[in-house]
Amino acid sequence: MPGARVPSTRAGLRQRRHHRVRAKVTGTADRPRLVVFRSEKHIYAQLVDDAARRTLFSVTDNGLAGKKAEKSAAVGKLVAEKAKAAGISKVVFDRAGYRYHGRVKAVADGAREGGLEF
């Protein structure tokens, strides 16, 4: 698009990366998309069925004790528990434009430890 403004903020650049990833990654009922959102203090994860356009469930780190990375790993394990209870064993990981590093990686590792396959 000629004359399109390139975002200059960190959030704008992350949104741009997220849209680029989302063009390739979609979730289905058999294999939903595991989306991670990272704020300054908290981390959130949710399973999304893009075909039906609905969120299956979400998990947050509220009420968990420990450091941010430890909470993130616990969120991953909680997602895996809920997914197993819902009969889901395979997911597609959506890092939402964040680097696969630190807390985002901890969520993925926790989910794998809990038994989810990526």
N, C-alpha and C positions, 0 to 999 in steps of 0.2 A: 504494500500500500504506500504509494508515494506521499511523502510528507508526514508519515506516521511518527508520533513522538515516541522515542525510546525512553522507558522508565529509568529514572535515575536514583530511586530509593532502593534500599535493600528489599523492602517488602514488594515493591514493584517488579524488581528483577526476579524474586522468588516466584511471584505469580506467573511471570512469563515462562520460567522454567517449568512450573507446574502445568501450565496449559500445553506446553510442548510434550511433556511426559503423558498427560491425559489423552493426547491424540493417539497414543499407541497402546495404552493400558486400559482395559475395560474388565469389569467384573460381571460374572454370570451367576445364576442360581447355584450351579455346581461348583463354581470357583469364584467366590466373591472377591472384591478388592479390599485389601487391608490398608486403610488410609491413616497416616500419622499427621497430627497437627501439634506443633511445638510452640508454646508461648514462653515468655521469659521465666515464669515460675512453674508451669504445669505442662503435662503432656497428655494428649488425648489420642485414642485410636478407635476406629469404627470399621465395621464390615459393611460394604455397600454392594447391592445387586444393581448394576447399571442397566441391565435388561428390563427389570421391573421398575427401575427408578425409585428405589427405596433403600433406606438404611436398615440393616438387619438388627444391629445393636451397637452400642458404643461403650467405651470404658475410659475412665479418667483416673488420675493418680490421687484424687481427693481422699483423705483418710489413710493414706499409706505413709509410713515413716521411713526415713533414710535420706540419703543424698539423691540428687536428681537422676543420676544414672541408675541407681538401685531401684528407684521408683519406676523408671522407664522399663527396666527388665521385668518388674512385677506386673506392669500394665500389659506387657507382651504375654506373660503367663496367664493373666486373667482373660485376655482375648482368646487364647488357645483353649482354656477351660470352657468358656461360653460357646465357642465354635464347636468343640467336641460334643457338648450337650445338645447343640442344634443339629448335629449330624454332618458337620462340615470338617473336612480334613485337609483340603487344599485351598490355598488362597493365592492371589496375585498381590504383590507388595507394591504400594504406591507411596513413595517417599515425599510426595507433594512439593517437589522443588528443593527440598533440603539435601545437603550432602549426606551420603550414607556413612555417617561418622557419629560417634558420641551417643547421644540419647536416642537418635533415630535407629542406629545400629543396635542399641541395647533392646529396643522394642522388638526388632526383628529376631535377635538372638533369643529373647525370652519366649517369643511365639514359637520358634523352632524347638526350643527346649520343652515347651508345653505339648509338642506333638503336631504342630501345623507344618505342612509342606508348602514351599514356595516354588 
